[in-house]
Amino acid sequence: PRMTADGDPALAAEGREALRPRGRKAQLESSQLRPGWTTGACACAAATSAFVALETGEFPDPVGIALPGGREAAFALTQWRLWPGRAMAAVTKDAGDDPDVTHGAVVRVMVEPGEPGGGVRFAGGEGVGTVTLPGLPLPVGEPAINPKPREYITANITAAAERLGVAPDVRVTVSIDDGARIAEKTWNSRIGVLGGLSVLGTTGVVVPYSCSAWIASIHRGIDVAIATGATRAAACTGSTSERVAEELYPGIELLDMGDFAGAVLKYLRKHPLPRLAIVGGVAKLSKLAAGYLDLHSHRTRIQPGHLRQLVEGAGASPELADAIGEVATVAHAVTLAGEAGIDLPQLIADSARDEALAVLGGAPVEVEIVVIDRAGKILARAH
């Protein structure tokens, strides 16, 4: 697979513009690690090629697709086959230099005609898990093909249908060879995704990193902000939180914190900025609220026990406290608490702010916590 250049400028060595390019891009350039592709991107490429073959009899190979953020990519097919009324294409996942357990997995997609006017519909094949617990961004019983990959798979099939002058009314079945076995190396079963892997990928691109290089880029960003006289910065966990931060505070200096909350707070303790906003998803910031400074899902699990303590402090019934103490996802806990009139995101924001201030150790930094959901909706703010 190959990716076209996305046009971002290189991270400047000095000056305010050093913070404007996204941190993952800058960190990647400094570490020379090779990016890869998500299972969602691979499924999108296979689905697009199979759809075209279903209509024309020919599989585009390599097949070009459009990914979020204006990226375009082309993928070689691993396998393809055409039958009367259905087409299958497969792509082998290349995760680049990221230590991804799904690297080398074969993602295959079967495309068949669907109900007229029904649009693109999704099904899970062998090796793709099924959602069995509430709290995930998909209903219980659905195949674990996340909303964002569904969105760009649908967009690419729709674009191909428009070029061919046909309707995009198809059933798309995604499978992953040996997915059930590979899933045993993930936390899928702990969050209620059973029987296989999830098809993930917000951007379609896997950006690898080394911890030391990422942390160094965070420190450099803070240094540049101080040197250029910035008074406010936003430490963000990802691209959605960056968008929210810029909407709240246009022109704010962005620090690509990722999972390294401790790297931001400990450095600011010795090199303070007047104001810091920490913006992130409710699950990641619940870990900060519980006292964890590394928010990565592979190194820190969510803490239902701490969520239980928060709702107990807000007057939750014993039954609700017990239920929240056993949740598999923070989103499920938020739903349960909300049904009882308890604003758990606000409790998380307040607790996360307390933890951040504790790490800062009295440094002259005003801290705001902004908790968002997957779509970027603000759930809570603690000033």
N, C-alpha and C positions, 0 to 999 in steps of 0.2 A: 504493500500500500504506500501511497505517497500523499502528502498534504501540500497544498499550495501555500505560499507565504501569506500571512495574514496582515501584513502591512504595519504591524506595531513597530515603533522605533526602538532602538536599543536603549537600555537603561543608561542614562547619562551618568558620568562620574561625579558631577557636582551640579548644584543649582536646583531650583524648585522642580524642574521638569523630570528630575530623577524619580519622583514619586508617581508621575502620571501613567507610565506604562504599567500594565498589570504585573504584580510581583511574581506570579508563576512563570511568566515569560522571561523576566529578568533572571530569576533563579535558574531556569533551565539553561539560559545562555551562559551563565557563570559556571555551571556544573558540567556542561556538555553531555548531559544525559539524553538518551533518545526517547522521544515521546512515542506513544502507542495509541491503540484504539480500544474503545469500550465494546462490550457485547452489543450494546444498542446500535453503535455505528456499523458493526459487522452484520447485524440482522437487517439493518436498513439497506445496506448494499446488496445483500442476498435477495431481499424482498423486491427491490427495484428491478434487479436483473430478471428475476423469475416473472415478475409482472409483465415486463416487456416481451419476454419469450412467450408467455401465455397468449399475448395479442399478435405477435409477429412471427413466432417460430424461431427466433434468433436470440441468444443470450448475449447482452453486452458484456464483454470481457477484455480489458478491465471495465468496471462499471463506475461511472461517476455519480456522486451524490452531493447534495448540499446539506451542511450541518449547521447548527445554531452558531450565531456570532459571525455569519458571513463566510465561514470556512467552506472550502470545497475539497473533496477527497476522491481518490480513485482506488478501487480494490480489485485485485485479481481473484477470480473464482477458483475454489479448490475442487469443486465438483458441480455438475449440473445434469439435469435430466428432464426430458419433456415427454408427457403422455397426453393422450386426448383429454382435454379439459383440465389439466393441471400441469404445473411446472415447479421444479425444485432447483434451488441454487444454494451453494454452501460457500462460506468464507472462513478461513482459519484466522483466529484472533492473534494479533501481534500486539502485546502489551508494552513493547519497547523495553526500556531498562527498568520498568517498575516491577517489583516482586509480586506479581499478580498470579494467584493460583489458577486463573483461567487462561493464562498465556498458552497458546497452542491449541486451545479448544476449538472444535469445529462447530460453527454456528450455521445451521441450515434452516431454510425457510421454504415451505410449500405454499404456493399461491393457487387458489381455485376460484372459479366464479362464485359470487355471492348473490344475495337477494337484490333485484333491481331497486335502485334508490337507497340501498342500505349503506353505501360507502365502504370504507375499509373497516373490517371487523377482525379481531384478534383471537387466537386460540393458542393454548400451550401444548406443545408436543413433548416427546420423551426428553427428559433432562432439564426441563423448565419447571420450576416449583409452582406450587399453588398456595395462595394466601389463605391461612386458616385462622388467623387472629385479627381482631380489630386494631386500629391504630396506625396501619400502614396507608400509603396514599392510594390504595386499591381496595375495593370491597372484598369481603371474605368470599372465597370460592373462585376468584378471578386468577388467571395465570399471572405469574409474577413478572409481567412485562411492564415496566414502570411508565408513568404518564408521559415523561419527556421523550423517551424513545418512541412511544406510540405516536407522539405528535410529529416527530420528524420523519418517521417511516410513512405516515399518512401523507405528509406534505410532499415527499419525493414520489410516491405512487401517484398522487393527484397531479403533480407536474408532468409525469410521464404520460398519464392518461390524456391530459390536455394536448400534449404534443402529438399523440396518436389519434386524437379525435374520438376517444372512447370514454365510457364511464368508469370511474374508479370503484366499482362495486365488487369487492373481492373479499375472500376469507384468507387471512394470513396466519399460518401456523408456524410458530417458531420452536425449533428443537435445538438441543445442544448435546452433541455426542458425549456420552459418559458423564453427563451433567449431575446425575444423582450421586455418583461417587465423588466428583470434585466438590460438590456442595458439602460433603462431610468435613471439608477443611475450612469451611466458612461458618459464620454465625447465623446462617439462615434459619436453622431449626429453632434457635433461641428466640427469634422474633416471629415465629409462626409461619415461615415459608418452608413447606415440606415437599419432598420428592424431587428436588432439583435446584438449579441455580436461578438467580434473578437476572433479568435482562435490564441492565442499568446503563447510565451515561447521560448526564445532563448536557454536556457539550459534544459528546462523541469522542473526545480526545482524553487519553490517559497521560497525565503529566507526571513523570517520575521526579523524585527529589531525594537529596541527601539531607538529613536533619541539620548538619553543620552548615551547609550552604544556604539552606532556607533561613536559618536563624541569623546567619551573617547578613543576609539581604534585609531582614527586619531591622537589625541594628543600623545598617547603612541608611535605611529609609528614615529612621528616627534622627540620625545625625544630620541628614540633609534638611529635614524639617526644622530642626533647631537652628542650623546655620543660616537658613533663609528667612528666619523670623516667623515661621508659622506658629499660630497659637492654638490650633485645634487639629487633631488627627483622628482618623477612624481606623480601628483595627478590625478587619473583616475576616470571616471564616471562608468566604467563597465569592463567586461572581454575583450571586443574588444579593448577598449582604452588601457588596460594594455598590450595587445599583441603589439599594435602599439608602445607604449612607449619603450618596450623592444627591438623591432626591430630598433628603432631610436637610443637608448642608451643602448646597452647590459650591463646587470648588474646593471642598475639604481635601486635605492631604490623606491619601489612602495607604494604609499599611496592610500588606497581604499577610495577615497573621496565620491563616490556615488553622492548624491545630495547636499552634505554639503560643498559647496565651501566656505561659510563664516567661517565654522569651521577651514578649512585649513588656510585661509588667515589671520584671526584674531589671530590665535595662532602663526603663523609665524611672525606676527608683533612684538610679544614680544620674540619669540624664533626663530630668523632668520636662514635659511639655505642659502648658497651662491646662489644656482640656483634652480628654480622651473619650471617644465613644467606642465601645465594644459592640459590634453588630454581628449577630449570628443566629442560627437556627435554634429552636427551643431545645432540641435534644443535646446539641453540643454545649449550649450554655447551661443546661442542667448539670453537666459534669463540672463546669467551673463553679456553679453554685454549691456543689458537694465538696469543693476543695481540691479538685484535680486541675492541674495546669497543662496537661497534655490531653487534648480532646480527641485524638485519633481513635476511630472505632476499633482498630486492631489492638490498641494498647490500653484503652479505658472503656469499660462497659458503662451503660447507664446505671444509675443508682436508685432503684425503687425504694430502698430503705430511707434514703434522704427525702425522696418525694413524699413518702409516708409521713415523715417528721414535719414537712412543710404543711401538709393539709391538716395534720393533727393540731398544729399550732393555730390553724385558721378555724378550728372548731368542727372538723370532720367527724362524722359518726364512726364508731369502731368498725362497722361493716365496710364503709367507704375506705377507711384507712387500710383495712386488710386487703381489699381489692386492689388498691393502688400499690400496696407493697408487693404485689405479685405480677404487675404488668410486664409485658415484654417490650413495650415501646413507650416513650414519653408522650407521644400523641394520644395513645389510649388513656394514659393517666390524665391528660388535659381534658379529654372528653368526659371521663367519669367525674372529675372534679367540677367541671362546668355544669353538668347536669344537677349537681348538688349546690350550685350557686357559689362555688369557690373558684377564684381566679388564680389558677395554678401558674400560668405564665408570669403574672405579676409577682407571685411569691418567688419564682425562680429568678426573675430579674433583680429583685431586692436582695436575695441571698447572693447572687453572683456579684453584685456591686459590693456587698460587704466583704466577700472573699478578695476581690480585686484591691480594695482599699487596704486590706490586711497585708497583701503582698507588697504593695507600694510603701508600706511602713512609714506613713506620715509624709511622704514626698508631696510637694505642692502640685498635685495633679487632680483636677476635678474629673470625676468619672461618671459617665452615663452608660447604661446598658440598654440595648435595643434588641428585643427578642422578636424573631420573625418566624413565619411558617415557611413551607417549601416554596410557595408561590411568591414570597416576599411581602405578604401582609404583616403589618406590625401587630403583634399580639400583646406586647407590654413594653413599657419604658420605665427605667429607674434612674432618676437624676441625682 
